[in-house]
């Protein structure tokens, strides 16, 4: 068992053992060419010394620190090949013991902080370099190790008050960030209950008075975070929005119940200085907003809440802020772009809550969304168009027929462009495919919203748009196909369009085929992801997921309507 850190800390500096010193010299000389067998043998010696009683605690700590520091400075490429070695369990056990000392006594001496820092940096480097993080789950998700970090988060207020040493908080933040990164990269099916303990600690931080205090005290013109601000305002929301394990539903419900009025109080203060916001404030506000995006599906019970309505008011104010809009960039995800993008996604979630949509319509935000359709960032433009369609009412349509036709032509142009990109070019990178799939879905959502208006139905007939839609129908799959069928369903209430649909015999055959399909695995769909951060620019993620039930339902209804000719 690894030697225990206790109150009888040895003050004298003890050099590392001669064997470890020799091994460190070898690593420094041969870092680029050392092979897995030799490095594994070195690690075996390190583990053997750690679990023997030949050396006092101070020598053990210095020996471990020496080899960890050497690995950090001379990272052997072959180290990743042996990342499952028990040496890393030794490193994690040492971190665990130091963290336990920290949350029980609220302090560490300078040497212990230095060792904690170096061990954490090594883990960070391994996680950064390794392609498959599932290979290190055995030691990085060990229960007592994660429990020690969770306890530090739970006691972070006491720890921060007991010491003015920012390096202690920095190491906790760094280690927590490593776990966030692992969680984000880990396949969903491997999450299980691995990070539940950290989830509980994260929720405790996010619902604490300390979170509100730190956020409220953040200055609009601040150019950097303190370490404790970074932990609460950036890393805790990051962990929550990257979480893909169980127990999340209750956690999010508890978070919203407690924090909605607090979010409003935070924004009440900071929206007054929006023109002065620097990078830290924008990052903190962005992380607050993506927490709301992540809460999709849990907002229904809060729609009539006065705090929630005030929150919507603040978000509309943000979307209308020229100092942010003027800095939207078409390619780079600068903070102004991310803020507008994430805020629009909150609204794109709310349109599926009837009461939420009704409240948004009451605020008459058409000019705000129309302004955003003229920006240079594609995702913002697509989301703004979708919102524009949903917030228009009959009075708006009567006074904006030309705008509606323009909206239809723009949507069809962008949809055709996105489909050509997705299915007729070599889109190899996952992030590019996901972005294109996401854009197709947004455009189909917009088209579906437009289809309800008589002016649009007239344009569909006038410009023979059904033939274009049939071409798109042959290309898309899964939820995208379902959305297009829902669009056809709405359009089919115009008898002339319904007759055009009937004339496409292959289309009718495809509807019959959908009703006979039972293999869910063939359906490619997009849904809002529990992991907001898993998407490159922060809104949704492409996934493989069965949607046959929804697809069959709409196909059945449309087929019955077309065959029976019921208007």
PAFI-548364 format. One record per residue (C-alpha): residue number from 0; chain; x, y, z. Coordinates in steps of 0.25 Angstrom, whole numbers, plus 2048, in hexadecimal, padded with zeros to 3 digits. Layout:
<recs>
pos unit px py pz
NUM A X Y Z
...
</recs>
This chain:
<recs>
pos unit px py pz
0 A 800 800 800
1 A 805 80E 7FD
2 A 80B 815 809
3 A 801 81E 810
4 A 802 82D 811
5 A 800 831 81F
6 A 802 83D 829
7 A 810 838 82C
8 A 815 83E 81F
9 A 824 83D 81E
10 A 82A 84B 81C
11 A 838 847 817
12 A 83A 846 808
13 A 83D 837 805
14 A 844 834 7F7
15 A 83D 82A 7EE
16 A 843 81C 7EF
17 A 84F 818 7E7
18 A 847 80F 7DE
19 A 83D 819 7DB
20 A 847 824 7D8
21 A 84E 81A 7CF
22 A 841 817 7C8
23 A 83E 826 7C6
24 A 84B 828 7C0
25 A 848 81D 7B6
26 A 83B 823 7B2
27 A 841 830 7B0
28 A 84C 82A 7A7
29 A 843 821 79F
30 A 835 827 79F
31 A 833 827 790
32 A 838 819 78E
33 A 835 811 79B
34 A 82D 805 798
35 A 820 800 79F
36 A 828 7F5 7A6
37 A 832 7FD 7AC
38 A 829 808 7B1
39 A 820 7FD 7B7
40 A 82B 7F8 7BE
41 A 82E 805 7C4
42 A 820 807 7C8
43 A 820 7F9 7CF
44 A 82C 7FE 7D7
45 A 824 80A 7DB
46 A 818 802 7E0
47 A 821 7F8 7E7
48 A 828 804 7EF
49 A 81A 80A 7F2
50 A 814 7FE 7F8
51 A 821 7FA 800
52 A 825 800 80E
53 A 833 802 80B
54 A 832 811 80A
55 A 82C 81C 812
56 A 820 824 80D
57 A 828 830 809
58 A 831 827 800
59 A 825 820 7FA
60 A 81E 82D 7F7
61 A 82B 833 7F1
62 A 82E 827 7E9
63 A 820 827 7E3
64 A 821 836 7E0
65 A 82E 835 7DA
66 A 82A 82A 7D0
67 A 81C 831 7CD
68 A 823 83F 7CB
69 A 82D 838 7C1
70 A 822 831 7B9
71 A 81B 83F 7B8
72 A 827 846 7B3
73 A 82C 83A 7AA
74 A 81F 833 7A6
75 A 822 826 79F
76 A 819 823 793
77 A 819 814 798
78 A 813 818 7A5
79 A 805 818 79F
80 A 807 809 79B
81 A 808 805 7AA
82 A 7FE 80F 7AF
83 A 7F7 804 7B6
84 A 803 801 7BF
85 A 801 800 7CE
86 A 80B 80C 7CF
87 A 7FF 815 7CC
88 A 7F7 80F 7D7
89 A 802 813 7E0
90 A 802 821 7DB
91 A 7F3 822 7DD
92 A 7F4 81C 7EB
93 A 7FE 827 7EE
94 A 7F4 831 7E9
95 A 7E9 82B 7F1
96 A 7F1 82B 7FE
97 A 7F5 83A 7FC
98 A 7E7 83E 7F9
99 A 7E2 836 805
100 A 7EC 83E 80E
101 A 7E7 84B 807
102 A 7D8 849 80A
103 A 7DA 844 818
104 A 7E4 84F 81C
105 A 7E2 859 812
106 A 7F0 85B 80F
107 A 7FD 855 808
108 A 80B 859 80A
109 A 813 85F 7FE
110 A 819 851 7FB
111 A 80C 84A 7FB
112 A 806 855 7F2
113 A 812 853 7E8
114 A 810 844 7E8
115 A 801 845 7E6
116 A 804 84F 7DA
117 A 80E 846 7D3
118 A 805 839 7D5
119 A 7F9 841 7CF
120 A 801 846 7C4
121 A 806 838 7C0
122 A 7F8 833 7C0
123 A 7F4 83F 7B7
124 A 7FF 83C 7AD
125 A 7FB 82D 7AC
126 A 7EC 831 7AA
127 A 7F0 83B 7A0
128 A 7F9 831 798
129 A 7F1 825 799
130 A 7E6 823 78E
131 A 7DD 819 795
132 A 7DB 81D 7A3
133 A 7D3 810 7A6
134 A 7E1 80A 7A7
135 A 7E4 811 7B4
136 A 7D7 810 7BB
137 A 7DC 806 7C5
138 A 7E4 810 7CC
139 A 7DE 81D 7C9
140 A 7D0 81A 7CD
141 A 7D4 812 7DA
142 A 7C9 814 7E4
143 A 7D1 81A 7F0
144 A 7DA 823 7E6
145 A 7CD 829 7E1
146 A 7C7 82A 7EF
147 A 7D3 831 7F4
148 A 7D2 83C 7E9
149 A 7C2 83D 7EB
150 A 7C5 83F 7FA
151 A 7CF 84A 7F7
152 A 7C4 851 7EE
153 A 7BA 84F 7F9
154 A 7C3 856 803
155 A 7C9 860 7F9
156 A 7C3 86C 801
157 A 7CA 868 80E
158 A 7D7 864 806
159 A 7D7 872 7FF
160 A 7D5 879 80C
161 A 7E0 872 814
162 A 7EB 874 80A
163 A 7EE 880 801
164 A 7F7 877 7F8
165 A 7F0 878 7EB
166 A 7F9 86C 7E6
167 A 7F1 862 7EE
168 A 7E4 867 7E8
169 A 7EB 866 7DA
170 A 7EF 858 7DC
171 A 7E0 854 7E0
172 A 7DB 85C 7D3
173 A 7E6 855 7CA
174 A 7E2 847 7CF
175 A 7D4 84A 7CE
176 A 7D6 84F 7C0
177 A 7DD 842 7BC
178 A 7D1 83A 7C1
179 A 7C8 843 7B9
180 A 7D0 840 7AC
181 A 7D0 831 7AE
182 A 7C1 832 7B0
183 A 7BF 83A 7A4
184 A 7C7 830 79B
185 A 7C2 823 7A2
186 A 7B7 81B 799
187 A 7AA 81D 7A0
188 A 7A8 80E 7A2
189 A 7B4 80E 7AB
190 A 7B0 819 7B5
191 A 7A6 811 7BD
192 A 7A8 816 7CC
193 A 7B7 819 7CB
194 A 7B5 828 7CD
195 A 7A8 829 7D6
196 A 7B0 82D 7E2
197 A 7B7 838 7DB
198 A 7A9 83C 7D5
199 A 7A3 83E 7E3
200 A 7AF 846 7E7
201 A 7AE 84F 7DB
202 A 79F 851 7DD
203 A 7A3 855 7EC
204 A 7AC 85F 7E6
205 A 7A3 865 7DC
206 A 797 866 7E6
207 A 7A0 86C 7F1
208 A 79F 87B 7F6
209 A 7AE 87B 7F2
210 A 7AB 87A 7E3
211 A 7A1 885 7E4
212 A 7AB 88E 7EC
213 A 7B7 88B 7E3
214 A 7AE 88E 7D6
215 A 7A8 89B 7DC
216 A 7B6 8A0 7E0
217 A 7BC 89D 7D3
218 A 7BF 8AB 7CC
219 A 7BB 8AE 7BE
220 A 7C8 8B3 7BA
221 A 7D0 8A8 7C1
222 A 7DB 8A2 7B8
223 A 7DD 895 7C0
224 A 7D7 88C 7CA
225 A 7DC 888 7D8
226 A 7DE 879 7D9
227 A 7D1 877 7E1
228 A 7C9 87F 7D7
229 A 7CE 877 7CC
230 A 7CA 86A 7D4
231 A 7BC 86E 7D7
232 A 7B8 877 7CA
233 A 7C0 86F 7BF
234 A 7C4 861 7C3
235 A 7B7 85D 7CB
236 A 7AE 860 7C0
237 A 7B7 859 7B6
238 A 7B6 84D 7BE
239 A 7A7 84D 7BF
240 A 7A5 850 7B0
241 A 7AF 844 7AD
242 A 7A8 83A 7B6
243 A 7A2 82E 7AF
244 A 7A0 825 7BA
245 A 793 821 7C3
246 A 78D 82A 7CD
247 A 78D 836 7C5
248 A 77E 839 7C4
249 A 77D 83B 7D3
250 A 78A 843 7D4
251 A 785 84D 7C9
252 A 777 84E 7CF
253 A 77D 851 7DC
254 A 787 85B 7D6
255 A 77C 863 7CF
256 A 773 863 7DB
257 A 77D 86A 7E3
258 A 785 872 7D9
259 A 77A 878 7CF
260 A 778 884 7D9
261 A 787 885 7DC
262 A 78A 885 7CD
263 A 780 891 7CB
264 A 787 899 7D7
265 A 794 896 7D1
266 A 790 89B 7C3
267 A 788 8A7 7C9
268 A 796 8AC 7CE
269 A 79F 8A9 7C2
270 A 795 8AC 7B6
271 A 797 8BB 7BA
272 A 7A5 8BA 7B7
273 A 7A4 8B2 7AA
274 A 7AC 8BC 7A2
275 A 7B8 8BB 7AB
276 A 7B9 8AB 7AC
277 A 7C7 8A6 7AA
278 A 7CB 897 7A7
279 A 7C8 892 7B6
280 A 7BA 897 7B7
281 A 7B6 892 7A9
282 A 7BC 885 7AC
283 A 7B4 884 7B9
284 A 7A7 889 7B3
285 A 7A9 87F 7A8
286 A 7AB 873 7B1
287 A 79E 878 7B9
288 A 797 878 7AB
289 A 79B 86A 7A7
290 A 796 864 7B4
291 A 789 869 7B0
292 A 78B 862 7A2
293 A 78E 855 7A9
294 A 781 856 7B1
295 A 779 853 7A5
296 A 76D 84B 7A9
297 A 76D 850 7B7
298 A 768 85E 7B4
299 A 759 85B 7B3
300 A 756 85D 7C2
301 A 75D 86A 7C2
302 A 756 871 7B6
303 A 74C 879 7BF
304 A 757 87C 7C9
305 A 759 88B 7CA
306 A 768 889 7CC
307 A 768 881 7BF
308 A 761 88C 7B7
309 A 76B 896 7BC
310 A 776 88D 7B8
311 A 770 88D 7AA
312 A 770 89C 7AA
313 A 77E 89C 7AD
314 A 782 893 7A2
315 A 77A 89B 798
316 A 782 8A7 79D
317 A 78F 89F 79A
318 A 78B 89C 78C
319 A 788 8AA 789
320 A 795 8B0 78E
321 A 79D 8B6 783
322 A 7AA 8B5 78A
323 A 7A9 8A6 789
324 A 7A2 8A5 77B
325 A 7AD 8AE 775
326 A 7B8 8A5 779
327 A 7B1 898 774
328 A 7BB 891 76B
329 A 7B8 887 760
330 A 7C3 87D 763
331 A 7C9 87F 770
332 A 7C2 87C 77D
333 A 7C5 888 784
334 A 7BD 88B 791
335 A 7B3 895 78B
336 A 7B0 88A 781
337 A 7AF 87F 78B
338 A 7A6 888 794
339 A 79C 88B 789
340 A 79C 87D 784
341 A 799 876 791
342 A 78E 880 794
343 A 787 87D 787
344 A 788 86E 78B
345 A 781 871 798
346 A 775 877 790
347 A 776 86C 786
348 A 773 862 791
349 A 768 86B 797
350 A 760 86B 78A
351 A 75C 85C 78D
352 A 756 861 79A
353 A 748 867 796
354 A 747 870 7A2
355 A 755 874 7A0
356 A 753 878 791
357 A 747 880 795
358 A 74E 888 79F
359 A 75A 88B 795
360 A 74F 88F 78A
361 A 749 899 794
362 A 757 8A0 795
363 A 756 8A3 786
364 A 765 89F 783
365 A 763 89E 773
366 A 76D 8AA 771
367 A 777 8A4 77A
368 A 777 896 773
369 A 777 89D 765
370 A 783 8A5 768
371 A 78B 898 76C
372 A 787 892 75E
373 A 790 89D 758
374 A 79D 899 760
375 A 7A9 891 75A
376 A 7A8 884 763
377 A 7A0 879 75C
378 A 79B 872 769
379 A 796 87F 76E
380 A 78F 882 761
381 A 789 875 761
382 A 784 876 76F
383 A 77F 884 76D
384 A 777 880 761
385 A 771 874 769
386 A 76D 87E 774
387 A 767 888 76A
388 A 75E 87D 764
389 A 759 879 772
390 A 756 887 778
391 A 74F 88D 76C
392 A 740 88D 76E
393 A 734 88F 763
394 A 735 89F 765
395 A 744 89E 762
396 A 742 895 756
397 A 738 89F 750
398 A 741 8AB 751
399 A 74E 8A3 74C
400 A 74A 89A 741
401 A 756 89E 739
402 A 75F 89B 745
403 A 758 88D 746
404 A 75B 88A 738
405 A 769 88E 739
406 A 76B 886 746
407 A 766 87A 73E
408 A 76F 87C 732
409 A 77B 87E 73C
410 A 778 871 744
411 A 777 869 738
412 A 784 86E 732
413 A 78B 86B 73F
414 A 785 85E 740
415 A 789 85A 732
416 A 797 85F 735
417 A 798 857 742
418 A 793 84A 73C
419 A 79C 84B 730
420 A 7A8 84D 73A
421 A 7A3 841 743
422 A 7A0 837 738
423 A 7A9 83B 72C
424 A 7B6 840 732
425 A 7C0 838 73A
426 A 7BD 83C 748
427 A 7C6 834 750
428 A 7C8 83B 75D
429 A 7BD 837 767
430 A 7BC 846 76C
431 A 7B9 84A 75E
432 A 7AF 83F 75B
433 A 7A8 843 768
434 A 7A8 852 765
435 A 7A2 84F 758
436 A 797 845 75D
437 A 794 84F 768
438 A 792 85A 75D
439 A 789 851 755
440 A 780 84E 761
441 A 77F 85D 764
442 A 77B 861 756
443 A 771 856 756
444 A 76B 85B 763
445 A 76A 869 75D
446 A 763 863 750
447 A 75A 85B 759
448 A 756 868 760
449 A 754 870 753
450 A 74B 865 74D
451 A 73F 869 756
452 A 73D 876 74E
453 A 734 877 742
454 A 73E 881 73B
455 A 749 876 73C
456 A 73F 86B 736
457 A 73C 875 72B
458 A 74B 877 728
459 A 74E 868 729
460 A 743 866 71E
461 A 748 872 716
462 A 757 86F 716
463 A 755 860 715
464 A 75C 85E 721
465 A 757 84F 724
466 A 761 84A 71A
467 A 76C 850 722
468 A 767 84B 72F
469 A 766 83D 728
470 A 775 83D 725
471 A 778 841 733
472 A 76F 836 738
473 A 777 82B 731
474 A 784 830 737
475 A 781 832 746
476 A 77F 827 751
477 A 77A 826 75F
478 A 774 832 766
479 A 777 83B 75A
480 A 76E 832 751
481 A 764 832 75C
482 A 764 841 75D
483 A 763 842 74D
484 A 757 838 74E
485 A 750 841 759
486 A 752 84D 74F
487 A 74C 845 744
488 A 740 842 74E
489 A 73E 851 750
490 A 73F 854 742
491 A 735 849 73E
492 A 72A 851 744
493 A 72A 859 737
494 A 723 84F 72D
495 A 72C 854 721
496 A 739 850 729
497 A 733 843 72D
498 A 730 83F 71F
499 A 73E 842 71B
500 A 743 839 726
501 A 73A 82E 721
502 A 740 82F 714
503 A 74E 82B 719
504 A 74C 81B 719
505 A 75A 819 71F
506 A 756 822 72A
507 A 749 81A 72D
508 A 751 80D 72D
509 A 75C 813 736
510 A 750 816 740
511 A 74C 807 73F
512 A 75A 803 741
513 A 75C 80B 74E
514 A 74F 804 754
515 A 756 7F7 752
516 A 763 7FB 758
517 A 767 7F5 765
518 A 776 7F7 766
519 A 778 803 76F
520 A 787 802 76D
521 A 786 808 75F
522 A 781 815 763
523 A 78A 821 764
524 A 785 82C 76D
525 A 789 838 774
526 A 784 83C 781
527 A 788 847 78B
528 A 793 840 793
529 A 795 83F 7A2
530 A 7A3 843 79F
531 A 7A3 851 79B
532 A 7B2 852 79A
533 A 7B3 846 791
534 A 7AF 84F 786
535 A 7BA 857 780
536 A 7B3 864 780
537 A 7A9 861 78B
538 A 79B 85E 787
539 A 798 84F 783
540 A 79E 842 77F
541 A 79C 838 774
542 A 799 82A 77A
543 A 794 81D 775
544 A 787 81A 77B
545 A 77A 813 777
546 A 76F 81C 773
547 A 766 812 76C
548 A 75A 814 775
549 A 759 822 771
550 A 75C 820 763
551 A 752 815 761
552 A 748 81D 768
553 A 749 829 75F
554 A 74A 820 753
555 A 73E 819 756
556 A 736 826 758
557 A 73B 82C 74B
558 A 738 81F 743
559 A 72A 81E 749
560 A 727 82D 745
561 A 72D 82C 737
562 A 726 81F 734
563 A 719 822 73A
564 A 719 830 735
565 A 714 836 742
566 A 717 845 743
</recs>
